[in-house]
Amino acid sequence: MVIAFYNEADFLGATLASLAAQTLRPFRLVLVDNGSTDASGAIARDWAATQKGVFTQVIDEPEPGQVHALAAGIAAVRTEFIAIGDADTIYPPDYLAKADAAFRAGPPDTVAVFAHDSAGDPQGWQERLARQARDLLLLGLTRGQTYAGGYAHLYRTAALRAAGGYAPGQWPYVLKDHELVHRMAKQGRFGRSPELWVLASDRRSDRGGVRWTLAERLLYHATPYVAKDWFFYRFLGPRLAARGMKDTVLRQRAWSPTSPG
């Protein structure tokens, strides 16, 4: 698993605690400090020193931007599968075990599995039905799209590297996770796992500067896969560049005071 962080001292501890509780053991965790100026780095290193069964590597990536930090973290991975996480997300104890099972249950060309956001009781019938509907709509009926944020992406490592991984030179903008999913679809198929979920943070009170417009999002869903290169590299990329929406805008904080869990 790879988690990049920048000034996450208020949230990182809870995320790491959720990873310490994982039932799949052993596993490897790469934590990438993207130039934090708070106690995040110390929290990561102190936690890593106490773990058994979680082989943790803490590395530094001074180039600002999550896209650079994730690229550095992925380069350090030596496992067959890789989970991308966020420093403010809670992962249930069976998260990695269910993800591993989803990959192994699928055909050999399964290159990605995605987890769902949980907004209420993850075991309730409403959420179960919503997860199944999302899987059917965005994985069963379309190609190269996902409902999941980058904190809930899981990949086959060889395929991720073949696709180019997070690529600052190709896509230095926000929405990098969707662009990466588009490239991953060229490597193979996506698995479906409606019982795989996370508790994602909703602390950003103003998302206007870090996301696409409604019209852009609707066009994303309406554009057929064969035209997705055009959508990202001829249409969306130039629009994001004109609005100054490079990946580094994610470092500008407009947080609400609440944390997940």
C-alpha positions in Angstrom: 0.0 0.0 0.0 1.2 3.5 -0.7 0.0 6.7 1.1 1.4 10.1 0.3 0.9 12.9 2.9 1.5 16.6 3.4 0.8 18.2 6.8 -1.7 15.5 7.9 -0.8 15.4 11.6 -4.5 15.7 12.6 -5.6 12.7 10.5 -2.7 10.4 9.8 -2.8 8.6 13.1 -6.4 7.4 12.7 -5.6 6.1 9.2 -2.5 4.3 10.4 -4.5 2.8 13.3 -7.0 1.3 10.7 -4.1 -0.2 8.8 -2.6 -1.7 11.9 -5.9 -3.6 12.4 -5.8 -5.2 9.0 -6.4 -9.0 9.0 -4.2 -9.6 6.0 -0.7 -10.1 7.3 2.0 -9.5 6.5 1.8 -6.5 4.1 4.0 -3.7 3.0 3.3 0.0 3.4 5.1 2.9 1.8 4.5 6.3 3.4 5.7 9.3 1.4 6.2 12.6 3.1 5.7 15.3 0.5 7.5 18.1 2.4 5.4 18.3 5.5 6.1 21.1 7.9 4.1 19.7 10.8 4.5 16.5 12.9 3.3 14.2 10.1 6.7 12.8 9.4 7.4 12.1 13.0 4.0 10.4 13.4 4.7 8.1 10.4 8.2 7.1 11.6 7.2 6.6 15.2 4.2 4.4 14.1 6.4 2.4 11.7 8.9 1.6 14.4 6.2 -0.1 16.5 4.6 -2.4 13.9 4.8 -6.1 13.5 3.5 -7.6 10.3 3.3 -4.2 8.6 6.7 -3.7 6.9 6.7 0.0 6.6 9.0 2.3 4.6 8.9 6.0 5.1 10.4 8.0 2.2 10.7 11.7 1.4 9.6 13.3 -1.9 10.4 17.1 -1.8 8.8 17.9 -5.2 5.4 19.5 -4.2 2.4 17.7 -5.4 0.7 14.4 -4.6 1.3 13.1 -8.1 5.0 13.3 -7.5 4.8 11.7 -4.1 2.6 8.8 -5.3 5.0 8.2 -8.3 7.9 8.0 -5.8 5.9 5.6 -3.6 4.9 3.3 -6.4 8.5 3.1 -7.5 9.3 1.6 -4.1 6.7 -1.1 -4.3 7.8 -4.7 -4.8 4.5 -6.6 -4.3 2.1 -8.1 -6.9 -0.7 -5.8 -5.9 -0.8 -2.2 -4.8 -3.4 -0.2 -2.9 -3.4 3.6 -3.1 -4.6 5.2 0.1 -5.0 8.7 1.6 -3.9 9.9 5.0 -7.4 10.9 6.0 -9.3 7.7 5.1 -10.3 4.9 7.4 -9.9 1.3 6.1 -12.0 -1.5 7.6 -10.0 -4.4 9.1 -10.8 -6.7 6.1 -10.0 -4.1 3.4 -6.8 -5.6 2.1 -8.0 -9.2 2.5 -11.1 -8.5 0.5 -9.2 -6.7 -2.2 -6.7 -9.5 -2.5 -9.6 -12.0 -2.8 -11.2 -9.9 -5.5 -8.1 -9.9 -7.6 -7.5 -13.6 -7.2 -11.2 -14.5 -7.9 -11.1 -12.6 -11.2 -9.6 -13.5 -14.6 -5.9 -13.1 -15.1 -6.3 -9.8 -16.9 -8.0 -8.1 -13.9 -5.8 -5.0 -13.4 -7.8 -2.9 -11.0 -10.4 -3.1 -8.2 -12.1 -0.1 -6.6 -13.7 0.4 -3.2 -16.8 2.3 -2.4 -17.3 5.3 -0.2 -19.5 4.5 2.8 -21.9 7.2 3.9 -23.8 5.4 6.5 -24.1 1.8 7.7 -21.9 -0.2 5.3 -23.8 -3.4 6.1 -27.2 -1.8 5.7 -29.4 -2.9 2.7 -29.4 0.7 1.3 -25.7 0.9 1.1 -25.3 -2.7 -0.2 -27.9 -1.9 -3.0 -26.1 1.4 -3.8 -22.7 -0.4 -4.1 -24.2 -3.0 -6.4 -25.8 -0.3 -8.6 -22.5 1.6 -8.9 -20.6 -1.5 -9.9 -23.2 -2.4 -12.5 -23.5 1.2 -13.9 -19.8 2.3 -14.0 -18.0 -1.1 -14.3 -20.6 -3.3 -15.9 -22.0 -0.9 -18.5 -19.0 1.4 -19.2 -15.3 1.0 -19.8 -12.5 3.1 -18.4 -14.4 4.8 -15.6 -14.7 4.5 -11.9 -16.8 5.8 -9.0 -13.9 5.8 -6.6 -11.5 8.5 -5.4 -7.8 7.7 -5.5 -7.9 6.7 -1.8 -9.9 3.6 -2.9 -7.9 2.4 -5.9 -6.2 -1.0 -6.0 -4.0 -2.2 -8.9 -2.0 -5.0 -10.2 1.5 -3.5 -9.9 2.9 -4.7 -13.3 -0.1 -3.3 -15.1 0.1 0.0 -13.2 3.7 0.4 -14.3 2.9 -0.6 -17.9 0.3 2.1 -17.9 2.8 4.7 -16.8 1.5 5.1 -13.2 0.9 8.6 -11.9 2.6 10.6 -14.6 3.4 14.3 -13.7 4.7 15.0 -17.2 1.5 13.7 -18.9 -1.1 14.8 -16.4 0.0 17.3 -13.7 -3.6 18.3 -12.9 -6.3 17.5 -10.4 -8.5 14.5 -11.3 -5.4 12.5 -11.9 -7.1 9.3 -10.6 -9.7 9.4 -13.3 -7.0 10.0 -16.0 -5.0 7.1 -14.6 -8.1 4.8 -14.6 -8.5 5.7 -18.3 -5.0 4.5 -19.1 -5.4 1.4 -16.9 -8.4 0.3 -18.9 -5.9 -0.2 -21.8 -4.1 -2.8 -19.7 -7.0 -5.1 -18.9 -10.4 -5.4 -17.2 -11.6 -4.0 -13.9 -12.9 -6.3 -11.1 -16.1 -5.7 -9.3 -16.3 -6.0 -5.5 -19.5 -4.5 -4.0 -18.5 -5.5 -0.5 -15.2 -3.4 -0.6 -15.7 0.0 1.1 -13.8 2.7 3.0 -14.7 5.6 5.2 -13.5 8.6 3.3 -13.0 12.1 4.7 -15.4 14.9 3.7 -13.4 17.7 5.3 -12.8 19.9 2.3 -15.5 22.5 2.7 -15.0 24.1 -0.7 -14.2 21.8 -3.6 -14.6 24.3 -6.3 -10.9 24.7 -7.0 -10.1 21.0 -7.1 -12.7 19.4 -9.2 -14.4 19.5 -12.6 -17.6 21.4 -13.5 -20.9 19.6 -13.8 -20.8 20.0 -17.6 -17.3 18.4 -17.7 -18.3 15.6 -15.5 -21.4 14.8 -17.5 -19.3 14.9 -20.7 -16.8 12.5 -19.1 -19.6 10.0 -18.5 -21.2 10.5 -21.9 -17.9 10.2 -23.9 -17.4 6.7 -25.3 -14.2 5.0 -24.4 -12.8 5.3 -27.9 -13.0 9.1 -27.5 -11.6 9.3 -24.0 -8.1 10.3 -25.2 -9.7 13.3 -26.8 -11.7 14.0 -23.7 -8.7 14.1 -21.3 -5.8 15.4 -23.5 -7.6 17.7 -26.0 -10.6 18.9 -23.9 -10.3 18.5 -20.1 -6.5 19.0 -19.7 -6.4 22.4 -21.4 -9.4 23.6 -19.5 -7.9 22.6 -16.2 -4.6 24.3 -17.2 -6.4 27.5 -18.0 -8.1 27.4 -14.6 -4.7 26.8 -12.8 -5.9 23.5 -11.5 -2.6 21.7 -11.2 -2.2 18.9 -8.6 -0.5 21.3 -6.2 -3.8 23.1 -5.5 -4.7 20.2 -3.3 -2.1 21.5 -0.9 -4.3 24.6 -0.3 -6.4 23.8 2.7 -10.0 24.7 3.2 -10.8 21.9 5.7 -13.7 21.5 7.9 -12.6 20.5 11.4 -14.0 17.0 11.4 -12.1 13.8 10.6 -13.3 10.4 9.3 -14.5 7.8 11.7 
